[in-house]
Amino acid sequence: MRNSVLIRTLTTAALGLGLLIPGAAAATAAPAPSTAAAVSIVGLPIAPPLRPGVESKTWKVADYIKAWETYHGRPMTADERENLARGCIGVTVVNLERGDVGNPPLGLSFGTFGKAREVQAALNEIIKSKPSAAQYAAAVRSHPLLSKLENVQRALPADLNTGELTAAIFSKRFYSKQNPNWTDEFAEKMYRANARGQVDMNSYRYVARPGYVNFDYGWYDENTRNWWHANHAEPGMKVYQSTFDYYSRDLLDFDRQVFTVAFAKKV
């Protein structure tokens, strides 16, 4: 039994899976410092897309930072580097560049990527005219899709002009039994998409399945259709550029995956 556990642990580590290795840094939701990054979902990609047949590419953190800096045309700040060092959650945070949130906001989470894309397109259509907060709220209330969803009006950052924003997508994978007092039957019903395709994340608490990693975030790159994520926080952090299927592959750590729309600051 001990040998089988060791083999499973080593195999999982070699494949870059989510199994928590004793002594390794878990992807915890630590408080985040402020950032000054900016992200654009148009123009040249941060890196070339994966070649056909390649499921994932591993990046050293230093190489990812260099590519990120080339893409943004400026150095990554010390605060951004500190945020990035948080692991997969850090990759998403530095690309969102949201000074008003520490962790990526989960209010607009959906059960499918397709639904998230619909919402993203609707939001970008509204903000392309650079509306005021009041105009944005009015447009949401009258929109046939957005008016039926929760948290859309609250999703707009209060400290940024709509002309600085774009709606982006990231994914989050996690364990459904967020409260140890929940029965398995109750947990099975949690974090499922409702009739409108939205997932209520209000009760989510960053709790891991015992003995495993608590979550995995993936940042969607519009330009390459690849997903950026990481193994865990520093020390020993690696950044991954993956296909959708590879990022979303079955792992023992997680039994839920959502696709979240959030406003990001664009260049």
Secondary structure, 3 states (H helix, E strand, C coil): CHHHHHHHHHHHHHHCCCECCCCCCCCCCCCCCCCCCCCCCCCCCCCCCCCCCCCEEEEEHHHHHHHHHHHHCCCCCHHHHHHHCCCHHHHHHHHHCCCCCCCCCCCCEECCHHHHHHHHHHHHHHHCCCCCHHHHHHHHHHCCCHHHCCCCHHHCCCCCCHHHEEEEEEEEEECCCCCCCCCHHHHHHCCCCCCCCEECCCCCCCCCCCCECCEEEEEEECCCCEEEEECCCCCCCEEEEECHHHHCCCCCCCCEEEEEEEEEECC
